[in-house]
């Protein structure tokens, strides 16, 4: 059922990610990793691998020049 809702939101482009919050740990997080994530992989709505070697490359974010960091950072 959780996977159904998440799939609906993904397909409707109503979200670009999920944040999990629980009242206790580690149980609910383990359930998400053990049950929900594999189900979303099986459905083809959650990627198993990223194309880039870094998050910056995967997201297509340009690396700032060192000069920009010094002057603006």
Predicted model as a PDB file, atoms N, CA, C, CB and O in Angstrom, pLDDT in the B-factor column:
MODEL        1                                                                  
ATOM      1  N   UNK A   1       0.822  -1.187   0.000  1.00 89.00           N  
ATOM      2  CA  UNK A   1       0.000   0.000   0.000  1.00 89.00           C  
ATOM      3  C   UNK A   1       0.881   1.272   0.000  1.00 89.00           C  
ATOM      4  CB  UNK A   1      -0.943  -0.013   1.219  1.00 89.00           C  
ATOM      5  O   UNK A   1       0.590   2.240  -0.702  1.00 89.00           O  
ATOM      6  N   UNK A   2       1.939   1.245   0.787  1.00 87.00           N  
ATOM      7  CA  UNK A   2       2.856   2.385   0.810  1.00 87.00           C  
ATOM      8  C   UNK A   2       3.467   2.579  -0.570  1.00 87.00           C  
ATOM      9  CB  UNK A   2       3.968   2.182   1.872  1.00 87.00           C  
ATOM     10  O   UNK A   2       3.562   3.701  -1.068  1.00 87.00           O  
ATOM     11  N   UNK A   3       3.880   1.470  -1.185  1.00 90.00           N  
ATOM     12  CA  UNK A   3       4.444   1.531  -2.532  1.00 90.00           C  
ATOM     13  C   UNK A   3       3.461   2.086  -3.541  1.00 90.00           C  
ATOM     14  CB  UNK A   3       4.896   0.161  -2.969  1.00 90.00           C  
ATOM     15  O   UNK A   3       3.856   2.814  -4.451  1.00 90.00           O  
ATOM     16  N   UNK A   4       2.183   1.755  -3.395  1.00 93.00           N  
ATOM     17  CA  UNK A   4       1.153   2.275  -4.302  1.00 93.00           C  
ATOM     18  C   UNK A   4       1.088   3.801  -4.236  1.00 93.00           C  
ATOM     19  CB  UNK A   4      -0.223   1.671  -3.956  1.00 93.00           C  
ATOM     20  O   UNK A   4       1.054   4.475  -5.265  1.00 93.00           O  
ATOM     21  N   UNK A   5       1.072   4.329  -3.026  1.00 94.00           N  
ATOM     22  CA  UNK A   5       1.009   5.790  -2.859  1.00 94.00           C  
ATOM     23  C   UNK A   5       2.274   6.463  -3.395  1.00 94.00           C  
ATOM     24  CB  UNK A   5       0.810   6.152  -1.372  1.00 94.00           C  
ATOM     25  O   UNK A   5       2.203   7.478  -4.087  1.00 94.00           O  
ATOM     26  N   UNK A   6       3.419   5.889  -3.070  1.00 92.00           N  
ATOM     27  CA  UNK A   6       4.676   6.481  -3.532  1.00 92.00           C  
ATOM     28  C   UNK A   6       4.751   6.450  -5.054  1.00 92.00           C  
ATOM     29  CB  UNK A   6       5.882   5.741  -2.923  1.00 92.00           C  
ATOM     30  O   UNK A   6       5.191   7.417  -5.676  1.00 92.00           O  
ATOM     31  N   UNK A   7       4.324   5.347  -5.652  1.00 93.00           N  
ATOM     32  CA  UNK A   7       4.329   5.235  -7.112  1.00 93.00           C  
ATOM     33  C   UNK A   7       3.410   6.279  -7.736  1.00 93.00           C  
ATOM     34  CB  UNK A   7       3.900   3.822  -7.547  1.00 93.00           C  
ATOM     35  O   UNK A   7       3.774   6.891  -8.740  1.00 93.00           O  
ATOM     36  N   UNK A   8       2.244   6.492  -7.171  1.00 94.00           N  
ATOM     37  CA  UNK A   8       1.321   7.514  -7.687  1.00 94.00           C  
ATOM     38  C   UNK A   8       1.977   8.885  -7.683  1.00 94.00           C  
ATOM     39  CB  UNK A   8       0.027   7.548  -6.855  1.00 94.00           C  
ATOM     40  O   UNK A   8       1.892   9.619  -8.668  1.00 94.00           O  
ATOM     41  N   UNK A   9       2.634   9.238  -6.578  1.00 93.00           N  
ATOM     42  CA  UNK A   9       3.270  10.549  -6.470  1.00 93.00           C  
ATOM     43  C   UNK A   9       4.425  10.687  -7.461  1.00 93.00           C  
ATOM     44  CB  UNK A   9       3.773  10.779  -5.042  1.00 93.00           C  
ATOM     45  O   UNK A   9       4.606  11.742  -8.068  1.00 93.00           O  
ATOM     46  N   UNK A  10       5.202   9.618  -7.618  1.00 89.00           N  
ATOM     47  CA  UNK A  10       6.331   9.648  -8.555  1.00 89.00           C  
ATOM     48  C   UNK A  10       5.825   9.826  -9.984  1.00 89.00           C  
ATOM     49  CB  UNK A  10       7.175   8.352  -8.439  1.00 89.00           C  
ATOM     50  O   UNK A  10       6.318  10.680 -10.721  1.00 89.00           O  
ATOM     51  N   UNK A  11       4.840   9.018 -10.372  1.00 90.00           N  
ATOM     52  CA  UNK A  11       4.327   9.078 -11.740  1.00 90.00           C  
ATOM     53  C   UNK A  11       3.615  10.396 -12.037  1.00 90.00           C  
ATOM     54  CB  UNK A  11       3.379   7.920 -11.987  1.00 90.00           C  
ATOM     55  O   UNK A  11       3.617  10.852 -13.181  1.00 90.00           O  
ATOM     56  N   UNK A  12       3.013  11.010 -11.031  1.00 93.00           N  
ATOM     57  CA  UNK A  12       2.329  12.296 -11.221  1.00 93.00           C  
ATOM     58  C   UNK A  12       3.309  13.470 -11.137  1.00 93.00           C  
ATOM     59  CB  UNK A  12       1.218  12.466 -10.174  1.00 93.00           C  
ATOM     60  O   UNK A  12       2.913  14.630 -11.244  1.00 93.00           O  
ATOM     61  N   UNK A  13       4.595  13.151 -10.943  1.00 90.00           N  
ATOM     62  CA  UNK A  13       5.639  14.163 -10.762  1.00 90.00           C  
ATOM     63  C   UNK A  13       5.265  15.122  -9.632  1.00 90.00           C  
ATOM     64  CB  UNK A  13       5.869  14.946 -12.074  1.00 90.00           C  
ATOM     65  O   UNK A  13       5.531  16.322  -9.699  1.00 90.00           O  
ATOM     66  N   UNK A  14       4.645  14.566  -8.599  1.00 91.00           N  
ATOM     67  CA  UNK A  14       4.232  15.346  -7.438  1.00 91.00           C  
ATOM     68  C   UNK A  14       5.334  15.433  -6.394  1.00 91.00           C  
ATOM     69  CB  UNK A  14       2.986  14.744  -6.822  1.00 91.00           C  
ATOM     70  O   UNK A  14       5.182  16.125  -5.388  1.00 91.00           O  
ATOM     71  N   UNK A  15       6.440  14.739  -6.626  1.00 87.00           N  
ATOM     72  CA  UNK A  15       7.553  14.791  -5.686  1.00 87.00           C  
ATOM     73  C   UNK A  15       8.845  14.485  -6.420  1.00 87.00           C  
ATOM     74  CB  UNK A  15       7.341  13.802  -4.518  1.00 87.00           C  
ATOM     75  O   UNK A  15       8.834  13.948  -7.528  1.00 87.00           O  
ATOM     76  N   UNK A  16       9.950  14.830  -5.794  1.00 81.00           N  
ATOM     77  CA  UNK A  16      11.247  14.481  -6.380  1.00 81.00           C  
ATOM     78  C   UNK A  16      12.084  13.696  -5.382  1.00 81.00           C  
ATOM     79  CB  UNK A  16      12.002  15.746  -6.829  1.00 81.00           C  
ATOM     80  O   UNK A  16      13.284  13.504  -5.579  1.00 81.00           O  
ATOM     81  N   UNK A  17      11.448  13.246  -4.316  1.00 84.00           N  
ATOM     82  CA  UNK A  17      12.129  12.439  -3.317  1.00 84.00           C  
ATOM     83  C   UNK A  17      11.250  12.273  -2.100  1.00 84.00           C  
ATOM     84  CB  UNK A  17      13.466  13.067  -2.928  1.00 84.00           C  
ATOM     85  O   UNK A  17      10.159  12.837  -2.021  1.00 84.00           O  
ATOM     86  N   UNK A  18      11.728  11.503  -1.164  1.00 86.00           N  
ATOM     87  CA  UNK A  18      10.964  11.234   0.048  1.00 86.00           C  
ATOM     88  C   UNK A  18      11.867  11.387   1.255  1.00 86.00           C  
ATOM     89  CB  UNK A  18      10.339   9.822   0.011  1.00 86.00           C  
ATOM     90  O   UNK A  18      13.058  11.083   1.193  1.00 86.00           O  
ATOM     91  N   UNK A  19      11.307  11.853   2.336  1.00 86.00           N  
ATOM     92  CA  UNK A  19      12.003  11.921   3.615  1.00 86.00           C  
ATOM     93  C   UNK A  19      11.222  11.051   4.592  1.00 86.00           C  
ATOM     94  CB  UNK A  19      12.133  13.409   4.135  1.00 86.00           C  
ATOM     95  O   UNK A  19      10.011  11.207   4.751  1.00 86.00           O  
ATOM     96  N   UNK A  20      11.919  10.150   5.232  1.00 82.00           N  
ATOM     97  CA  UNK A  20      11.266   9.255   6.175  1.00 82.00           C  
ATOM     98  C   UNK A  20      11.495   9.749   7.594  1.00 82.00           C  
ATOM     99  CB  UNK A  20      11.783   7.815   6.011  1.00 82.00           C  
ATOM    100  O   UNK A  20      12.613  10.108   7.965  1.00 82.00           O  
ATOM    101  N   UNK A  21      10.445   9.765   8.372  1.00 83.00           N  
ATOM    102  CA  UNK A  21      10.538  10.135   9.780  1.00 83.00           C  
ATOM    103  C   UNK A  21       9.730   9.130  10.589  1.00 83.00           C  
ATOM    104  CB  UNK A  21      10.028  11.594  10.022  1.00 83.00           C  
ATOM    105  O   UNK A  21       8.636   8.737  10.186  1.00 83.00           O  
ATOM    106  N   UNK A  22      10.263   8.722  11.714  1.00 81.00           N  
ATOM    107  CA  UNK A  22       9.574   7.739  12.539  1.00 81.00           C  
ATOM    108  C   UNK A  22       9.587   8.169  13.998  1.00 81.00           C  
ATOM    109  CB  UNK A  22      10.219   6.356  12.384  1.00 81.00           C  
ATOM    110  O   UNK A  22      10.288   9.104  14.385  1.00 81.00           O  
ATOM    111  N   UNK A  23       8.806   7.473  14.784  1.00 82.00           N  
ATOM    112  CA  UNK A  23       8.769   7.756  16.216  1.00 82.00           C  
ATOM    113  C   UNK A  23       9.765   6.903  16.987  1.00 82.00           C  
ATOM    114  CB  UNK A  23       7.371   7.530  16.758  1.00 82.00           C  
ATOM    115  O   UNK A  23      10.036   7.167  18.159  1.00 82.00           O  
ATOM    116  N   UNK A  24      10.310   5.880  16.334  1.00 80.00           N  
ATOM    117  CA  UNK A  24      11.312   5.025  16.966  1.00 80.00           C  
ATOM    118  C   UNK A  24      12.211   4.428  15.891  1.00 80.00           C  
ATOM    119  CB  UNK A  24      10.639   3.902  17.808  1.00 80.00           C  
ATOM    120  O   UNK A  24      11.849   4.402  14.715  1.00 80.00           O  
ATOM    121  N   UNK A  25      13.353   3.961  16.288  1.00 79.00           N  
ATOM    122  CA  UNK A  25      14.293   3.344  15.339  1.00 79.00           C  
ATOM    123  C   UNK A  25      14.804   2.044  15.937  1.00 79.00           C  
ATOM    124  CB  UNK A  25      15.485   4.306  15.005  1.00 79.00           C  
ATOM    125  O   UNK A  25      14.723   1.868  17.153  1.00 79.00           O  
ATOM    126  N   UNK A  26      15.314   1.151  15.151  1.00 79.00           N  
ATOM    127  CA  UNK A  26      15.528   1.225  13.710  1.00 79.00           C  
ATOM    128  C   UNK A  26      14.418   0.600  12.898  1.00 79.00           C  
ATOM    129  CB  UNK A  26      16.809   0.572  13.361  1.00 79.00           C  
ATOM    130  O   UNK A  26      14.442   0.710  11.672  1.00 79.00           O  
ATOM    131  N   UNK A  27      13.449  -0.047  13.510  1.00 83.00           N  
ATOM    132  CA  UNK A  27      12.410  -0.818  12.830  1.00 83.00           C  
ATOM    133  C   UNK A  27      11.825  -0.245  11.562  1.00 83.00           C  
ATOM    134  CB  UNK A  27      11.338  -1.031  13.740  1.00 83.00           C  
ATOM    135  O   UNK A  27      11.942  -0.873  10.510  1.00 83.00           O  
ATOM    136  N   UNK A  28      11.194   0.930  11.608  1.00 86.00           N  
ATOM    137  CA  UNK A  28      10.557   1.466  10.401  1.00 86.00           C  
ATOM    138  C   UNK A  28      11.543   1.725   9.252  1.00 86.00           C  
ATOM    139  CB  UNK A  28       9.839   2.750  10.741  1.00 86.00           C  
ATOM    140  O   UNK A  28      11.198   1.517   8.089  1.00 86.00           O  
ATOM    141  N   UNK A  29      12.753   2.172   9.564  1.00 87.00           N  
ATOM    142  CA  UNK A  29      13.736   2.400   8.505  1.00 87.00           C  
ATOM    143  C   UNK A  29      14.140   1.078   7.855  1.00 87.00           C  
ATOM    144  CB  UNK A  29      14.977   3.121   9.066  1.00 87.00           C  
ATOM    145  O   UNK A  29      14.301   0.994   6.638  1.00 87.00           O  
ATOM    146  N   UNK A  30      14.299   0.061   8.676  1.00 89.00           N  
ATOM    147  CA  UNK A  30      14.636  -1.259   8.142  1.00 89.00           C  
ATOM    148  C   UNK A  30      13.516  -1.763   7.231  1.00 89.00           C  
ATOM    149  CB  UNK A  30      14.889  -2.263   9.292  1.00 89.00           C  
ATOM    150  O   UNK A  30      13.792  -2.363   6.193  1.00 89.00           O  
ATOM    151  N   UNK A  31      12.267  -1.530   7.603  1.00 88.00           N  
ATOM    152  CA  UNK A  31      11.129  -1.944   6.778  1.00 88.00           C  
ATOM    153  C   UNK A  31      11.152  -1.252   5.418  1.00 88.00           C  
ATOM    154  CB  UNK A  31       9.810  -1.642   7.498  1.00 88.00           C  
ATOM    155  O   UNK A  31      10.898  -1.878   4.389  1.00 88.00           O  
ATOM    156  N   UNK A  32      11.458   0.039   5.422  1.00 88.00           N  
ATOM    157  CA  UNK A  32      11.517   0.780   4.154  1.00 88.00           C  
ATOM    158  C   UNK A  32      12.608   0.198   3.260  1.00 88.00           C  
ATOM    159  CB  UNK A  32      11.776   2.290   4.408  1.00 88.00           C  
ATOM    160  O   UNK A  32      12.387  -0.034   2.071  1.00 88.00           O  
ATOM    161  N   UNK A  33      13.780  -0.034   3.832  1.00 90.00           N  
ATOM    162  CA  UNK A  33      14.907  -0.546   3.048  1.00 90.00           C  
ATOM    163  C   UNK A  33      14.676  -1.992   2.616  1.00 90.00           C  
ATOM    164  CB  UNK A  33      16.204  -0.443   3.856  1.00 90.00           C  
ATOM    165  O   UNK A  33      15.028  -2.367   1.497  1.00 90.00           O  
ATOM    166  N   UNK A  34      14.101  -2.788   3.472  1.00 93.00           N  
ATOM    167  CA  UNK A  34      13.931  -4.220   3.200  1.00 93.00           C  
ATOM    168  C   UNK A  34      12.708  -4.525   2.333  1.00 93.00           C  
ATOM    169  CB  UNK A  34      13.821  -4.976   4.504  1.00 93.00           C  
ATOM    170  O   UNK A  34      12.721  -5.483   1.561  1.00 93.00           O  
ATOM    171  N   UNK A  35      11.645  -3.712   2.456  1.00 92.00           N  
ATOM    172  CA  UNK A  35      10.388  -4.024   1.769  1.00 92.00           C  
ATOM    173  C   UNK A  35      10.034  -3.005   0.689  1.00 92.00           C  
ATOM    174  CB  UNK A  35       9.260  -4.103   2.773  1.00 92.00           C  
ATOM    175  O   UNK A  35       9.826  -3.374  -0.467  1.00 92.00           O  
ATOM    176  N   UNK A  36       9.964  -1.746   1.052  1.00 91.00           N  
ATOM    177  CA  UNK A  36       9.457  -0.715   0.138  1.00 91.00           C  
ATOM    178  C   UNK A  36      10.416  -0.419  -1.009  1.00 91.00           C  
ATOM    179  CB  UNK A  36       9.181   0.561   0.902  1.00 91.00           C  
ATOM    180  O   UNK A  36       9.998  -0.392  -2.167  1.00 91.00           O  
ATOM    181  N   UNK A  37      11.677  -0.201  -0.714  1.00 92.00           N  
ATOM    182  CA  UNK A  37      12.641   0.124  -1.776  1.00 92.00           C  
ATOM    183  C   UNK A  37      12.726  -0.986  -2.821  1.00 92.00           C  
ATOM    184  CB  UNK A  37      14.028   0.374  -1.174  1.00 92.00           C  
ATOM    185  O   UNK A  37      12.648  -0.686  -4.012  1.00 92.00           O  
ATOM    186  N   UNK A  38      12.884  -2.264  -2.431  1.00 94.00           N  
ATOM    187  CA  UNK A  38      12.902  -3.315  -3.461  1.00 94.00           C  
ATOM    188  C   UNK A  38      11.615  -3.379  -4.287  1.00 94.00           C  
ATOM    189  CB  UNK A  38      13.141  -4.658  -2.811  1.00 94.00           C  
ATOM    190  O   UNK A  38      11.660  -3.663  -5.483  1.00 94.00           O  
ATOM    191  N   UNK A  39      10.476  -3.117  -3.655  1.00 94.00           N  
ATOM    192  CA  UNK A  39       9.203  -3.127  -4.387  1.00 94.00           C  
ATOM    193  C   UNK A  39       9.171  -2.006  -5.425  1.00 94.00           C  
ATOM    194  CB  UNK A  39       8.012  -2.984  -3.410  1.00 94.00           C  
ATOM    195  O   UNK A  39       8.713  -2.217  -6.548  1.00 94.00           O  
ATOM    196  N   UNK A  40       9.647  -0.832  -5.064  1.00 93.00           N  
ATOM    197  CA  UNK A  40       9.688   0.288  -6.014  1.00 93.00           C  
ATOM    198  C   UNK A  40      10.700   0.016  -7.126  1.00 93.00           C  
ATOM    199  CB  UNK A  40      10.040   1.605  -5.285  1.00 93.00           C  
ATOM    200  O   UNK A  40      10.478   0.421  -8.267  1.00 93.00           O  
ATOM    201  N   UNK A  41      11.800  -0.659  -6.819  1.00 93.00           N  
ATOM    202  CA  UNK A  41      12.742  -1.075  -7.868  1.00 93.00           C  
ATOM    203  C   UNK A  41      12.044  -2.040  -8.827  1.00 93.00           C  
ATOM    204  CB  UNK A  41      14.011  -1.743  -7.248  1.00 93.00           C  
ATOM    205  O   UNK A  41      12.142  -1.899 -10.046  1.00 93.00           O  
ATOM    206  N   UNK A  42      11.343  -3.018  -8.262  1.00 94.00           N  
ATOM    207  CA  UNK A  42      10.636  -4.020  -9.072  1.00 94.00           C  
ATOM    208  C   UNK A  42       9.618  -3.364 -10.001  1.00 94.00           C  
ATOM    209  CB  UNK A  42       9.934  -5.042  -8.165  1.00 94.00           C  
ATOM    210  O   UNK A  42       9.447  -3.797 -11.140  1.00 94.00           O  
ATOM    211  N   UNK A  43       8.952  -2.339  -9.528  1.00 93.00           N  
ATOM    212  CA  UNK A  43       7.961  -1.625 -10.335  1.00 93.00           C  
ATOM    213  C   UNK A  43       8.605  -0.706 -11.365  1.00 93.00           C  
ATOM    214  CB  UNK A  43       7.047  -0.819  -9.438  1.00 93.00           C  
ATOM    215  O   UNK A  43       7.933  -0.227 -12.278  1.00 93.00           O  
ATOM    216  N   UNK A  44       9.897  -0.460 -11.220  1.00 91.00           N  
ATOM    217  CA  UNK A  44      10.599   0.395 -12.166  1.00 91.00           C  
ATOM    218  C   UNK A  44      10.408   1.881 -11.933  1.00 91.00           C  
ATOM    219  CB  UNK A  44      10.166   0.068 -13.534  1.00 91.00           C  
ATOM    220  O   UNK A  44      10.666   2.685 -12.828  1.00 91.00           O  
ATOM    221  N   UNK A  45       9.955   2.262 -10.735  1.00 89.00           N  
ATOM    222  CA  UNK A  45       9.737   3.683 -10.462  1.00 89.00           C  
ATOM    223  C   UNK A  45      10.840   4.298  -9.603  1.00 89.00           C  
ATOM    224  CB  UNK A  45       8.403   3.872  -9.781  1.00 89.00           C  
ATOM    225  O   UNK A  45      10.853   5.510  -9.383  1.00 89.00           O  
ATOM    226  N   UNK A  46      11.749   3.482  -9.126  1.00 87.00           N  
ATOM    227  CA  UNK A  46      12.865   3.967  -8.330  1.00 87.00           C  
ATOM    228  C   UNK A  46      14.144   3.371  -8.902  1.00 87.00           C  
ATOM    229  CB  UNK A  46      12.693   3.601  -6.819  1.00 87.00           C  
ATOM    230  O   UNK A  46      14.275   2.151  -9.007  1.00 87.00           O  
ATOM    231  N   UNK A  47      15.072   4.222  -9.265  1.00 85.00           N  
ATOM    232  CA  UNK A  47      16.293   3.712  -9.879  1.00 85.00           C  
ATOM    233  C   UNK A  47      17.152   2.980  -8.859  1.00 85.00           C  
ATOM    234  CB  UNK A  47      17.087   4.850 -10.513  1.00 85.00           C  
ATOM    235  O   UNK A  47      17.173   3.300  -7.670  1.00 85.00           O  
ATOM    236  N   UNK A  48      17.861   1.980  -9.379  1.00 85.00           N  
ATOM    237  CA  UNK A  48      18.751   1.197  -8.526  1.00 85.00           C  
ATOM    238  C   UNK A  48      20.168   1.748  -8.550  1.00 85.00           C  
ATOM    239  CB  UNK A  48      18.753  -0.262  -8.962  1.00 85.00           C  
ATOM    240  O   UNK A  48      20.935   1.542  -7.609  1.00 85.00           O  
ATOM    241  N   UNK A  49      20.514   2.443  -9.617  1.00 85.00           N  
ATOM    242  CA  UNK A  49      21.858   3.002  -9.779  1.00 85.00           C  
ATOM    243  C   UNK A  49      21.738   4.417 -10.320  1.00 85.00           C  
ATOM    244  CB  UNK A  49      22.730   2.118 -10.725  1.00 85.00           C  
ATOM    245  O   UNK A  49      20.769   4.767 -10.994  1.00 85.00           O  
ATOM    246  N   UNK A  50      22.734   5.208 -10.013  1.00 81.00           N  
ATOM    247  CA  UNK A  50      22.803   6.564 -10.543  1.00 81.00           C  
ATOM    248  C   UNK A  50      23.819   6.595 -11.670  1.00 81.00           C  
ATOM    249  CB  UNK A  50      23.175   7.586  -9.433  1.00 81.00           C  
ATOM    250  O   UNK A  50      24.782   5.829 -11.666  1.00 81.00           O  
ATOM    251  N   UNK A  51      23.605   7.477 -12.632  1.00 82.00           N  
ATOM    252  CA  UNK A  51      24.452   7.506 -13.817  1.00 82.00           C  
ATOM    253  C   UNK A  51      25.792   8.170 -13.572  1.00 82.00           C  
ATOM    254  CB  UNK A  51      23.745   8.210 -14.926  1.00 82.00           C  
ATOM    255  O   UNK A  51      26.787   7.782 -14.184  1.00 82.00           O  
ATOM    256  N   UNK A  52      25.846   9.143 -12.710  1.00 86.00           N  
ATOM    257  CA  UNK A  52      27.090   9.868 -12.463  1.00 86.00           C  
ATOM    258  C   UNK A  52      27.917   9.242 -11.367  1.00 86.00           C  
ATOM    259  CB  UNK A  52      26.798  11.294 -12.113  1.00 86.00           C  
ATOM    260  O   UNK A  52      27.412   8.474 -10.548  1.00 86.00           O  
ATOM    261  N   UNK A  53      29.202   9.581 -11.361  1.00 90.00           N  
ATOM    262  CA  UNK A  53      30.097   9.071 -10.329  1.00 90.00           C  
ATOM    263  C   UNK A  53      29.946   9.841  -9.020  1.00 90.00           C  
ATOM    264  CB  UNK A  53      31.540   9.139 -10.807  1.00 90.00           C  
ATOM    265  O   UNK A  53      30.362   9.360  -7.966  1.00 90.00           O  
ATOM    266  N   UNK A  54      29.352  11.031  -9.080  1.00 89.00           N  
ATOM    267  CA  UNK A  54      29.110  11.833  -7.876  1.00 89.00           C  
ATOM    268  C   UNK A  54      27.684  12.352  -7.923  1.00 89.00           C  
ATOM    269  CB  UNK A  54      30.130  13.014  -7.760  1.00 89.00           C  
ATOM    270  O   UNK A  54      27.043  12.325  -8.974  1.00 89.00           O  
ATOM    271  N   UNK A  55      27.185  12.824  -6.789  1.00 85.00           N  
ATOM    272  CA  UNK A  55      25.845  13.401  -6.754  1.00 85.00           C  
ATOM    273  C   UNK A  55      25.776  14.624  -7.655  1.00 85.00           C  
ATOM    274  CB  UNK A  55      25.448  13.772  -5.316  1.00 85.00           C  
ATOM    275  O   UNK A  55      24.784  14.826  -8.356  1.00 85.00           O  
ATOM    276  N   UNK A  56      26.824  15.439  -7.641  1.00 89.00           N  
ATOM    277  CA  UNK A  56      26.870  16.643  -8.477  1.00 89.00           C  
ATOM    278  C   UNK A  56      26.717  16.274  -9.957  1.00 89.00           C  
ATOM    279  CB  UNK A  56      28.198  17.413  -8.249  1.00 89.00           C  
ATOM    280  O   UNK A  56      25.957  16.917 -10.682  1.00 89.00           O  
ATOM    281  N   UNK A  57      27.427  15.255 -10.397  1.00 90.00           N  
ATOM    282  CA  UNK A  57      27.348  14.822 -11.800  1.00 90.00           C  
ATOM    283  C   UNK A  57      25.964  14.253 -12.100  1.00 90.00           C  
ATOM    284  CB  UNK A  57      28.442  13.767 -12.113  1.00 90.00           C  
ATOM    285  O   UNK A  57      25.379  14.563 -13.138  1.00 90.00           O  
ATOM    286  N   UNK A  58      25.447  13.439 -11.217  1.00 86.00           N  
ATOM    287  CA  UNK A  58      24.121  12.840 -11.416  1.00 86.00           C  
ATOM    288  C   UNK A  58      23.044  13.908 -11.544  1.00 86.00           C  
ATOM    289  CB  UNK A  58      23.782  11.897 -10.259  1.00 86.00           C  
ATOM    290  O   UNK A  58      22.145  13.784 -12.376  1.00 86.00           O  
ATOM    291  N   UNK A  59      23.126  14.962 -10.726  1.00 84.00           N  
ATOM    292  CA  UNK A  59      22.123  16.020 -10.758  1.00 84.00           C  
ATOM    293  C   UNK A  59      22.378  17.060 -11.834  1.00 84.00           C  
ATOM    294  CB  UNK A  59      22.061  16.693  -9.429  1.00 84.00           C  
ATOM    295  O   UNK A  59      21.526  17.912 -12.085  1.00 84.00           O  
ATOM    296  N   UNK A  60      23.552  17.001 -12.480  1.00 88.00           N  
ATOM    297  CA  UNK A  60      23.877  17.961 -13.527  1.00 88.00           C  
ATOM    298  C   UNK A  60      24.207  19.341 -12.991  1.00 88.00           C  
ATOM    299  CB  UNK A  60      22.743  18.063 -14.489  1.00 88.00           C  
ATOM    300  O   UNK A  60      23.987  20.346 -13.666  1.00 88.00           O  
ATOM    301  N   UNK A  61      24.735  19.388 -11.773  1.00 89.00           N  
ATOM    302  CA  UNK A  61      25.095  20.661 -11.154  1.00 89.00           C  
ATOM    303  C   UNK A  61      26.553  20.974 -11.492  1.00 89.00           C  
ATOM    304  CB  UNK A  61      24.874  20.618  -9.603  1.00 89.00           C  
ATOM    305  O   UNK A  61      27.447  20.159 -11.264  1.00 89.00           O  
ATOM    306  N   UNK A  62      26.769  22.160 -12.034  1.00 88.00           N  
ATOM    307  CA  UNK A  62      28.125  22.555 -12.410  1.00 88.00           C  
ATOM    308  C   UNK A  62      28.992  22.729 -11.170  1.00 88.00           C  
ATOM    309  CB  UNK A  62      28.103  23.856 -13.231  1.00 88.00           C  
ATOM    310  O   UNK A  62      28.534  23.201 -10.130  1.00 88.00           O  
ATOM    311  N   UNK A  63      30.225  22.346 -11.301  1.00 84.00           N  
ATOM    312  CA  UNK A  63      31.180  22.536 -10.208  1.00 84.00           C  
ATOM    313  C   UNK A  63      31.646  23.986 -10.221  1.00 84.00           C  
ATOM    314  CB  UNK A  63      32.395  21.556 -10.335  1.00 84.00           C  
ATOM    315  O   UNK A  63      32.077  24.479 -11.264  1.00 84.00           O  
ATOM    316  N   UNK A  64      31.571  24.682  -9.088  1.00 82.00           N  
ATOM    317  CA  UNK A  64      31.993  26.090  -9.079  1.00 82.00           C  
ATOM    318  C   UNK A  64      33.504  26.209  -9.240  1.00 82.00           C  
ATOM    319  CB  UNK A  64      31.549  26.780  -7.776  1.00 82.00           C  
ATOM    320  O   UNK A  64      34.263  25.347  -8.798  1.00 82.00           O  
ATOM    321  N   UNK A  65      33.914  27.278  -9.873  1.00 79.00           N  
ATOM    322  CA  UNK A  65      35.337  27.558  -9.989  1.00 79.00           C  
ATOM    323  C   UNK A  65      35.868  27.927  -8.612  1.00 79.00           C  
ATOM    324  CB  UNK A  65      35.610  28.695 -11.018  1.00 79.00           C  
ATOM    325  O   UNK A  65      35.127  28.461  -7.786  1.00 79.00           O  
ATOM    326  N   UNK A  66      37.136  27.650  -8.357  1.00 74.00           N  
ATOM    327  CA  UNK A  66      37.744  27.989  -7.071  1.00 74.00           C  
ATOM    328  C   UNK A  66      37.634  29.480  -6.809  1.00 74.00           C  
ATOM    329  CB  UNK A  66      39.216  27.550  -7.033  1.00 74.00           C  
ATOM    330  O   UNK A  66      37.470  29.892  -5.660  1.00 74.00           O  
ATOM    331  N   UNK A  67      37.721  30.302  -7.855  1.00 70.00           N  
ATOM    332  CA  UNK A  67      37.622  31.745  -7.697  1.00 70.00           C  
ATOM    333  C   UNK A  67      36.249  32.119  -7.146  1.00 70.00           C  
ATOM    334  CB  UNK A  67      37.878  32.457  -9.038  1.00 70.00           C  
ATOM    335  O   UNK A  67      36.160  32.985  -6.276  1.00 70.00           O  
ATOM    336  N   UNK A  68      35.178  31.491  -7.628  1.00 60.00           N  
ATOM    337  CA  UNK A  68      33.828  31.761  -7.136  1.00 60.00           C  
ATOM    338  C   UNK A  68      33.696  31.408  -5.666  1.00 60.00           C  
ATOM    339  CB  UNK A  68      32.802  30.987  -7.949  1.00 60.00           C  
ATOM    340  O   UNK A  68      33.047  32.130  -4.909  1.00 60.00           O  
ATOM    341  N   UNK A  69      34.300  30.314  -5.262  1.00 58.00           N  
ATOM    342  CA  UNK A  69      34.226  29.882  -3.869  1.00 58.00           C  
ATOM    343  C   UNK A  69      34.946  30.881  -2.972  1.00 58.00           C  
ATOM    344  CB  UNK A  69      34.833  28.473  -3.701  1.00 58.00           C  
ATOM    345  O   UNK A  69      34.445  31.234  -1.905  1.00 58.00           O  
ATOM    346  N   UNK A  70      36.098  31.330  -3.397  1.00 61.00           N  
ATOM    347  CA  UNK A  70      36.880  32.284  -2.603  1.00 61.00           C  
ATOM    348  C   UNK A  70      36.147  33.610  -2.472  1.00 61.00           C  
ATOM    349  CB  UNK A  70      38.261  32.508  -3.234  1.00 61.00           C  
ATOM    350  O   UNK A  70      36.105  34.192  -1.388  1.00 61.00           O  
ATOM    351  N   UNK A  71      35.575  34.088  -3.558  1.00 60.00           N  
ATOM    352  CA  UNK A  71      34.930  35.396  -3.537  1.00 60.00           C  
ATOM    353  C   UNK A  71      33.520  35.370  -2.944  1.00 60.00           C  
ATOM    354  CB  UNK A  71      34.873  35.946  -4.930  1.00 60.00           C  
ATOM    355  O   UNK A  71      33.078  36.362  -2.363  1.00 60.00           O  
ATOM    356  N   UNK A  72      32.808  34.244  -3.083  1.00 61.00           N  
ATOM    357  CA  UNK A  72      31.419  34.197  -2.657  1.00 61.00           C  
ATOM    358  C   UNK A  72      31.181  33.216  -1.508  1.00 61.00           C  
ATOM    359  CB  UNK A  72      30.546  33.830  -3.824  1.00 61.00           C  
ATOM    360  O   UNK A  72      30.097  33.214  -0.924  1.00 61.00           O  
ATOM    361  N   UNK A  73      32.143  32.407  -1.180  1.00 55.00           N  
ATOM    362  CA  UNK A  73      31.932  31.364  -0.183  1.00 55.00           C  
ATOM    363  C   UNK A  73      32.291  31.820   1.147  1.00 55.00           C  
ATOM    364  CB  UNK A  73      32.691  30.152  -0.498  1.00 55.00           C  
ATOM    365  O   UNK A  73      32.175  31.064   2.112  1.00 55.00           O  
TER     366      UNK A  73                                                      
ENDMDL                                                                          
END                                                                             
